[in-house]
């Protein structure tokens, strides 16, 4: 893809969000996360480090906000002013929401972050110049910048530790932005393996690392345009539409008794991750 | 094998001695099978294809839950671990601690050569010299002067260890776990007739947990997390309700529908108060139970425990209405001088609610006693410490434990160790205990070694988990624990053990010997063996223990302790899912993985309730001196709403003075300031009985944490949403 081609056919490459005449085909990767079963245990986060070659930055850099956890668990306390949080804490697994109209994409001066045909928000590391505009523009704060050259100069993977690195993924050098990819290396490997059989991926054939490890199965990942996929059925049952900024069910009088929602939907990024509200027993 | 070799002895050598199920008596299975040329799969270049991952099943050794894992191996390197879906324990899932197992294997600070210490200097020596040295030091020492202090052991390693001890004529195998539900096991034996029944969270409509952190670090967390997910989806469409009672919020408490803060140590009183309230609500109680709880009316219980009468009544009503329920108890209720009494009261509540037989079910016992797990407790270290102090122990072997780090400093384990003439540490790292040893023998990592593991908690029958190397050894001079024991056994009893070239040969022979128990008796040896390595799991039905439901009412709970003006706070040493007793602190993913509740990384902290902090003028980041009568430590303050105002909490696991670059020098070690107070009945260390004072030292730091500037508040934005159960329809969910 030459730059000229890119500029001349910008509208095609810059697929803002799906419209009726350009539906996703055959894949649109999406997720749903059930916060009633998520326990906040952090297994997903550690699995992400293992899968995606994330550097451990150490205490000082963590203090400077330079942690590289693509998947993080946010913890919220209830704000009802009571002395004790007697309904527990609330945990929210937060990673790139793979927005359909991603605010990060439009501001990249070099087109390093752009949209794939299967609905991923991709990051071309070798095109990234480190302007960090994308991070500034991300409402979810899920983009992580390499302030240091972790692979070569920072001794993050000393000696034998390098042997653990996943060879399917590059190591990112200094000055490059990175973020959750929905484990794109697993998706691509899966696509290649079924191509020989002349079919597309079935539900469950590709799992993200966080989904695979999750002890409570709180994370569902799959192809949103496949009616047989669990993620499709969950979005449908919860009446959450990908391409709107306000769900029909929320406009109804009295609200809905469904618990699916998307975070910061009103900003119109069209996130590809649906969350299911945490439930607390009313009888106690 | 000699023909005159006795069959019974032979079974014992192989770990099947005293088996409670019949072993096959026929056939002439020869030990010579073990002499065949064994080509490890990692050398089989046939299926190492560059760029293609292959997967091998093994067993996670990061804790003792026995989860089965599948290792992704490429070009001969293990890259990542996943759960093995065929395991009844973890059903394809894992925890963060298990994920970090590869960092145990690739850790740059592993011990690589046998080390001998002479005075203050050390040198590397050969294995031959190390073995010769052990033989020399054991010469002239009687069996009762030789001690083995190990962590929980099971499987064929335990069989070999037992056999080795026997050749030494030593009965001194002490099993030590610094964090162990030992009080509860004793109470369970009385209440249910077995130490560890099966708990069915997924069948309960209400779970009432007295400090059992079953989603974090309690017993078998990955298994219970899956049960919990089913429990939340509900039985017959009714979502399960979790009520957690504790003085400091655990991860499980953070997921509760109702988290009840209780005055430290009064858990038993609350349990009896709930029984009383159940009686008032109309549940019929046996006369002796009724007499026992008569004095525990809601006003008194509320005054003693701090739980409001309203909550007490609501809780009793819900427990009465929604049956079956399940009552669990964890370290927070056990860790007192009257811990056994607390446990008995809590178990009684389960019995009164009729849960025994419904959600508390009979577990299966391992039919082979020689490989059944020997579970540790804190008494193990105490006994060895006393023996060391009195000079009874001349030679000490340690494996899988770090008592210098995990025992109260007041016990003086480090100094007492010096009194033994010869100390051998089997170790992966130079931890605090290995540093005190005379001889340090470097072990293979769990991903390089052979073995079998049998977990204490068995959700369905008995699963024997097979551990096989996922790659070649990283360091040529480390050895598997099984191989070391075999070499030591050959010193003592060459005619029996010379038949086995290595631990692999021993293991294969042992498992093939029992083939008829595990497979079609006609199965070919190689087919059977390869199948075993393929699945990584052997399931045996085991014998169901007999569940008893005898209500014991000889419960005697002390009145809540009045505050000591010198040491006004209860110290709660908290156990995190990732760091546990500190044996994994050198795995950097775990150091950098935020504590779920405080989001703090790489350091220790003191949790204090915001109200109390305001009273004392403490703000976040103030360095506090926490002083017990046994010592003091300094750590940063963190204002934490999920804690009783009369308690402070410091997490266990950090504060290492050794163990390599990722562990040494980060945080403080609360084990060292614990008072020597023990449960009256079991003699277990009462971990929650230490009272402390806190004072500011006049220094403030920035707390390194993941929580943003807002301190975890949403400020009205719709980010993490919550809904009450009456506002939502779960029946149509996918």
Boltz contact constraints between the chains, C-beta under 6 A:
constraints:
  - contact:
      token1: [A, 36]
      token2: [B, 232]
      max_distance: 6.0
  - contact:
      token1: [A, 37]
      token2: [B, 229]
      max_distance: 6.0
  - contact:
      token1: [A, 37]
      token2: [B, 232]
      max_distance: 6.0
  - contact:
      token1: [A, 39]
      token2: [B, 215]
      max_distance: 6.0
  - contact:
      token1: [A, 39]
      token2: [B, 255]
      max_distance: 6.0
  - contact:
      token1: [A, 40]
      token2: [B, 596]
      max_distance: 6.0
  - contact:
      token1: [A, 42]
      token2: [B, 96]
      max_distance: 6.0
  - contact:
      token1: [A, 42]
      token2: [B, 593]
      max_distance: 6.0
  - contact:
      token1: [A, 42]
      token2: [B, 596]
      max_distance: 6.0
  - contact:
      token1: [A, 43]
      token2: [B, 95]
      max_distance: 6.0
  - contact:
      token1: [A, 43]
      token2: [B, 96]
      max_distance: 6.0
  - contact:
      token1: [A, 46]
      token2: [B, 96]
      max_distance: 6.0
  - contact:
      token1: [A, 46]
      token2: [B, 99]
      max_distance: 6.0
  - contact:
      token1: [A, 46]
      token2: [B, 589]
      max_distance: 6.0
  - contact:
      token1: [A, 46]
      token2: [B, 593]
      max_distance: 6.0
  - contact:
      token1: [A, 47]
      token2: [B, 99]
      max_distance: 6.0
  - contact:
      token1: [A, 49]
      token2: [B, 589]
      max_distance: 6.0
  - contact:
      token1: [A, 50]
      token2: [B, 80]
      max_distance: 6.0
  - contact:
      token1: [A, 50]
      token2: [B, 99]
      max_distance: 6.0
  - contact:
      token1: [A, 56]
      token2: [B, 588]
      max_distance: 6.0
  - contact:
      token1: [A, 56]
      token2: [B, 592]
      max_distance: 6.0
  - contact:
      token1: [A, 59]
      token2: [B, 602]
      max_distance: 6.0
  - contact:
      token1: [A, 59]
      token2: [B, 704]
      max_distance: 6.0
  - contact:
      token1: [A, 62]
      token2: [B, 601]
      max_distance: 6.0
  - contact:
      token1: [A, 62]
      token2: [B, 704]
      max_distance: 6.0
  - contact:
      token1: [A, 63]
      token2: [B, 704]
      max_distance: 6.0
  - contact:
      token1: [A, 75]
      token2: [B, 599]
      max_distance: 6.0
  - contact:
      token1: [A, 75]
      token2: [B, 712]
      max_distance: 6.0
  - contact:
      token1: [A, 76]
      token2: [B, 712]
      max_distance: 6.0
  - contact:
      token1: [A, 76]
      token2: [B, 714]
      max_distance: 6.0
  - contact:
      token1: [A, 76]
      token2: [B, 720]
      max_distance: 6.0
  - contact:
      token1: [A, 77]
      token2: [B, 712]
      max_distance: 6.0
  - contact:
      token1: [A, 79]
      token2: [B, 713]
      max_distance: 6.0
  - contact:
      token1: [A, 84]
      token2: [B, 261]
      max_distance: 6.0
  - contact:
      token1: [A, 85]
      token2: [B, 641]
      max_distance: 6.0
  - contact:
      token1: [A, 85]
      token2: [B, 642]
      max_distance: 6.0
  - contact:
      token1: [A, 86]
      token2: [B, 259]
      max_distance: 6.0
  - contact:
      token1: [A, 88]
      token2: [B, 254]
      max_distance: 6.0
  - contact:
      token1: [A, 88]
      token2: [B, 255]
      max_distance: 6.0
  - contact:
      token1: [A, 88]
      token2: [B, 256]
      max_distance: 6.0
  - contact:
      token1: [A, 88]
      token2: [B, 259]
      max_distance: 6.0
  - contact:
      token1: [A, 89]
      token2: [B, 254]
      max_distance: 6.0
  - contact:
      token1: [A, 90]
      token2: [B, 720]
      max_distance: 6.0
  - contact:
      token1: [A, 92]
      token2: [B, 720]
      max_distance: 6.0
  - contact:
      token1: [A, 158]
      token2: [B, 108]
      max_distance: 6.0
  - contact:
      token1: [A, 159]
      token2: [B, 108]
      max_distance: 6.0
  - contact:
      token1: [A, 160]
      token2: [B, 106]
      max_distance: 6.0
  - contact:
      token1: [A, 160]
      token2: [B, 474]
      max_distance: 6.0
  - contact:
      token1: [A, 161]
      token2: [B, 106]
      max_distance: 6.0
  - contact:
      token1: [A, 163]
      token2: [B, 77]
      max_distance: 6.0
  - contact:
      token1: [A, 163]
      token2: [B, 106]
      max_distance: 6.0
  - contact:
      token1: [A, 164]
      token2: [B, 102]
      max_distance: 6.0
  - contact:
      token1: [A, 164]
      token2: [B, 106]
      max_distance: 6.0
  - contact:
      token1: [A, 166]
      token2: [B, 79]
      max_distance: 6.0
  - contact:
      token1: [A, 212]
      token2: [B, 82]
      max_distance: 6.0
  - contact:
      token1: [A, 213]
      token2: [B, 94]
      max_distance: 6.0
  - contact:
      token1: [A, 215]
      token2: [B, 93]
      max_distance: 6.0
  - contact:
      token1: [A, 215]
      token2: [B, 222]
      max_distance: 6.0
  - contact:
      token1: [A, 215]
      token2: [B, 225]
      max_distance: 6.0
  - contact:
      token1: [A, 216]
      token2: [B, 225]
      max_distance: 6.0
  - contact:
      token1: [A, 216]
      token2: [B, 229]
      max_distance: 6.0
  - contact:
      token1: [A, 217]
      token2: [B, 229]
      max_distance: 6.0
  - contact:
      token1: [A, 233]
      token2: [B, 734]
      max_distance: 6.0
  - contact:
      token1: [A, 234]
      token2: [B, 734]
      max_distance: 6.0
  - contact:
      token1: [A, 237]
      token2: [B, 734]
      max_distance: 6.0
  - contact:
      token1: [A, 257]
      token2: [B, 728]
      max_distance: 6.0
  - contact:
      token1: [A, 257]
      token2: [B, 729]
      max_distance: 6.0
  - contact:
      token1: [A, 259]
      token2: [B, 723]
      max_distance: 6.0
  - contact:
      token1: [A, 259]
      token2: [B, 728]
      max_distance: 6.0
  - contact:
      token1: [A, 263]
      token2: [B, 719]
      max_distance: 6.0
  - contact:
      token1: [A, 277]
      token2: [B, 721]
      max_distance: 6.0
  - contact:
      token1: [A, 277]
      token2: [B, 723]
      max_distance: 6.0
  - contact:
      token1: [A, 278]
      token2: [B, 722]
      max_distance: 6.0
  - contact:
      token1: [A, 279]
      token2: [B, 723]
      max_distance: 6.0
  - contact:
      token1: [A, 279]
      token2: [B, 725]
      max_distance: 6.0
  - contact:
      token1: [A, 279]
      token2: [B, 728]
      max_distance: 6.0
  - contact:
      token1: [A, 280]
      token2: [B, 257]
      max_distance: 6.0
  - contact:
      token1: [A, 280]
      token2: [B, 722]
      max_distance: 6.0
  - contact:
      token1: [A, 280]
      token2: [B, 724]
      max_distance: 6.0
  - contact:
      token1: [A, 281]
      token2: [B, 241]
      max_distance: 6.0
  - contact:
      token1: [A, 281]
      token2: [B, 257]
      max_distance: 6.0
  - contact:
      token1: [A, 281]
      token2: [B, 725]
      max_distance: 6.0
  - contact:
      token1: [A, 282]
      token2: [B, 724]
      max_distance: 6.0
  - contact:
      token1: [A, 282]
      token2: [B, 725]
      max_distance: 6.0
  - contact:
      token1: [A, 282]
      token2: [B, 726]
      max_distance: 6.0
  - contact:
      token1: [A, 284]
      token2: [B, 257]
      max_distance: 6.0
  - contact:
      token1: [A, 284]
      token2: [B, 258]
      max_distance: 6.0
  - contact:
      token1: [A, 284]
      token2: [B, 314]
      max_distance: 6.0
  - contact:
      token1: [A, 284]
      token2: [B, 318]
      max_distance: 6.0
